[in-house]
Amino acid sequence: QVQLVESGGGLVQAGGSLRLSCAASGRTLSSYAIGWFRQAPGKEREFVAVINWKSGNTFYADSVKGRFTVSGDNAKNTVYLLMNNLKPEDTAVYYCAADEVYYVGDYSTKEYAYDYWGQGTQVTVSS
């Protein structure tokens, strides 16, 4: 079992930055890919970014590429999502999730692949 707790959300003006944290407990993340997803009001949850913990491979949705960066801290068993140049359309509840993977470098952008989810943290970007 993996427990995930997100933090770092808040209200920011367009063009600003936030760093979200996803703290994991229960197991080390060496066998997992950690994904970030978001859900805006009235919309389906969508993939944002993912990092394969062991290889460090990352992948981003086109909508955030070049603005968001996902990274991990081994010592803290924590994954970060640094969000720069935020736009009002980035407003959503952001979730991190863990997917146990079996091949080095593997990851998924699909919700159904992820077994463990955090409770979410609200990000609001004002124009």
C-alpha positions as CSV (number, residue, x, y, z in Angstrom):
1,Q,0.0,0.0,0.0
2,V,1.1,3.5,-0.8
3,Q,-0.3,6.6,0.8
4,L,0.0,9.9,-1.1
5,V,-0.6,13.3,0.3
6,E,-0.5,16.4,-1.9
7,S,0.2,19.9,-0.7
8,G,1.2,23.3,-2.1
9,G,-1.9,24.4,-3.9
10,G,-3.3,27.9,-3.6
11,L,-4.4,31.0,-5.4
12,V,-2.0,32.7,-7.8
13,Q,-2.2,35.3,-10.5
14,A,-1.7,34.4,-14.1
15,G,2.0,34.2,-14.9
16,G,2.9,33.1,-11.4
17,S,4.3,29.9,-10.1
18,L,3.5,27.2,-7.6
19,R,5.2,24.0,-6.5
20,L,3.0,21.1,-5.6
21,S,4.4,18.3,-3.4
22,C,3.3,14.6,-3.3
23,A,4.6,12.9,-0.2
24,A,4.5,9.1,-0.3
25,S,4.5,6.7,2.6
26,G,4.1,3.0,3.1
27,R,6.5,1.9,0.5
28,T,9.5,3.4,-1.3
29,L,8.8,4.6,-4.8
30,S,11.5,2.7,-6.6
31,S,9.0,0.5,-8.3
32,Y,6.5,3.2,-9.3
33,A,5.7,5.8,-11.8
34,I,4.1,8.9,-10.2
35,G,1.6,10.8,-12.3
36,W,0.0,14.1,-11.8
37,F,-3.6,14.6,-13.0
38,R,-6.0,17.5,-12.7
39,Q,-9.7,18.0,-12.8
40,A,-11.3,21.3,-13.6
41,P,-15.0,22.1,-12.6
42,G,-17.3,20.3,-15.0
43,K,-14.5,18.5,-16.8
44,E,-13.1,15.0,-16.7
45,R,-9.8,14.4,-15.0
46,E,-6.9,14.7,-17.3
47,F,-3.2,13.6,-17.4
48,V,-0.7,16.4,-16.7
49,A,2.8,14.8,-16.1
50,V,4.5,11.6,-15.0
51,I,7.9,10.5,-13.7
52,N,9.3,7.0,-13.6
53,W,11.0,7.0,-10.2
54,K,13.8,4.6,-11.1
55,S,14.8,5.9,-14.5
56,G,13.9,9.5,-14.0
57,N,12.0,9.4,-17.4
58,T,9.3,12.1,-17.6
59,F,6.5,12.9,-19.9
60,Y,4.1,15.9,-20.1
61,A,0.8,16.7,-21.6
62,D,1.1,19.2,-24.5
63,S,-0.8,21.8,-22.6
64,V,1.8,22.1,-19.9
65,K,5.0,21.2,-21.8
66,G,7.7,23.8,-21.3
67,R,5.9,25.3,-18.2
68,F,5.6,22.4,-15.8
69,T,8.5,20.2,-14.4
70,V,8.1,17.0,-12.5
71,S,10.9,15.8,-10.3
72,G,11.6,13.5,-7.3
73,D,13.5,13.6,-4.1
74,N,14.6,10.1,-3.0
75,A,15.5,11.1,0.5
76,K,12.1,12.6,1.1
77,N,10.1,10.0,-0.9
78,T,8.4,13.0,-2.4
79,V,7.5,14.1,-6.0
80,Y,7.2,17.7,-7.0
81,L,5.3,19.5,-9.8
82,L,6.8,22.9,-10.4
83,M,4.3,25.0,-12.3
84,N,5.5,28.2,-14.0
85,N,3.7,30.7,-16.2
86,L,0.4,29.6,-14.8
87,K,-2.7,30.3,-16.9
88,P,-6.4,30.6,-15.8
89,E,-7.0,27.3,-17.7
90,D,-4.7,25.6,-15.3
91,T,-7.2,26.0,-12.5
92,A,-8.2,22.6,-11.2
93,V,-7.8,20.1,-8.4
94,Y,-4.5,18.4,-8.8
95,Y,-3.9,14.8,-7.9
96,C,-0.8,12.7,-7.7
97,A,-1.1,8.9,-8.2
98,A,1.2,5.9,-8.1
99,D,1.4,3.2,-10.7
100,E,3.5,0.1,-10.0
101,V,5.6,-0.6,-13.1
102,Y,7.7,-3.6,-14.0
103,Y,10.0,-2.2,-16.7
104,V,12.7,0.4,-16.3
105,G,11.5,3.6,-17.8
106,D,7.9,2.6,-18.0
107,Y,5.0,4.9,-17.3
108,S,1.4,5.5,-18.2
109,T,-0.8,8.5,-19.0
110,K,-4.0,6.6,-18.3
111,E,-5.9,6.9,-15.1
112,Y,-6.9,3.3,-14.9
113,A,-3.2,2.3,-14.7
114,Y,-2.8,4.0,-11.3
115,D,-3.6,2.1,-8.1
116,Y,-3.1,4.8,-5.4
117,W,-4.3,8.3,-5.4
118,G,-3.9,11.3,-3.1
119,Q,-6.8,13.5,-2.0
120,G,-6.0,16.4,-4.3
121,T,-5.0,20.0,-3.8
122,Q,-6.8,23.0,-5.3
123,V,-4.9,25.3,-7.7
124,T,-6.7,28.5,-8.7
125,V,-5.2,30.9,-11.2
126,S,-6.7,34.4,-11.5
127,S,-6.6,36.4,-14.6
